[in-house]
């Protein structure tokens, strides 16, 4: 690989990791980008993550229209209980999987 090609690759890595503030080494920047994508995987569907991997600098990820059903439920006594507890303890209760 020639120096021009290497420099282009290094510049692309820098542009993809523009928000990175750590040690300015390409491998560190790529590790940071991988950790961001890994964190996003907890919150976004796989198809959105794939779009982010293709172009991490994209400002928009297209949405899609769907007809959906939404259920809102009120748990009896939950408001009264939540007023007496810390937010972290409430989150633990909500996040229990059975």
C-alpha positions in Angstrom: 0.0 0.0 0.0 1.3 3.4 -0.9 1.6 6.4 1.4 -1.2 8.3 -0.3 -3.6 5.4 0.2 -2.5 5.0 3.9 -3.0 8.8 4.4 -6.5 8.6 2.9 -7.4 5.7 5.2 -6.1 7.6 8.2 -8.0 10.7 7.3 -11.2 8.7 6.8 -10.7 7.2 10.3 -10.3 10.7 11.7 -13.4 12.0 10.0 -15.5 9.0 11.2 -14.3 9.6 14.8 -14.5 13.4 14.9 -15.9 13.4 18.5 -13.0 11.2 19.8 -10.9 13.0 22.5 -8.5 10.3 23.6 -5.0 9.3 22.4 -4.8 10.2 18.7 -3.9 6.7 17.4 -6.0 5.1 14.6 -6.6 1.8 16.5 -7.8 3.8 19.6 -10.1 5.8 17.4 -11.5 2.6 15.8 -11.9 0.9 19.2 -13.8 4.0 20.4 -16.1 3.8 17.3 -16.7 0.1 18.0 -17.6 0.8 21.6 -20.1 3.5 20.5 -21.8 1.1 18.0 -21.9 -1.5 20.7 -23.6 0.9 23.1 -26.1 1.9 20.4 -27.1 -1.7 19.9 -28.8 -1.7 23.3 -31.2 1.0 22.1 -31.6 0.8 18.3 -32.9 -2.0 16.1 -30.3 -4.0 14.0 -31.3 -2.3 10.8 -30.5 1.1 12.3 -27.1 -0.1 13.6 -26.3 -1.4 10.1 -27.0 2.1 8.7 -24.8 3.6 11.3 -22.0 1.2 10.5 -22.2 2.1 6.8 -22.0 5.8 7.5 -21.4 6.9 11.1 -21.4 10.5 10.1 -24.9 10.5 8.6 -27.1 13.1 10.3 -30.4 11.3 9.4 -31.6 7.8 9.5 -34.8 7.4 7.6 -37.8 6.3 9.4 -40.7 4.3 8.1 -44.4 4.5 8.5 -46.1 1.7 10.2 -49.5 1.0 11.6 -48.9 -0.1 15.2 -50.9 -0.9 18.3 -49.8 0.7 21.6 -50.9 -0.4 25.0 -50.7 2.0 27.9 -51.1 0.4 31.3 -51.3 1.8 34.8 -50.2 -0.6 37.5 -52.3 -0.3 40.6 -50.4 1.4 43.4 -47.2 2.0 41.3 -47.4 5.8 41.6 -47.7 5.7 45.4 -44.8 3.1 45.5 -42.6 5.1 43.2 -43.0 8.2 45.3 -41.4 6.5 48.3 -38.3 5.0 46.4 -35.2 6.1 44.6 -35.2 6.1 40.8 -32.5 3.4 40.7 -34.6 1.1 42.8 -37.7 1.6 40.7 -35.6 0.9 37.5 -34.5 -2.4 39.1 -38.1 -3.4 39.7 -39.2 -2.4 36.2 -36.3 -4.2 34.5 -36.8 -7.6 36.3 -37.4 -10.2 33.6 -39.4 -13.3 34.5 
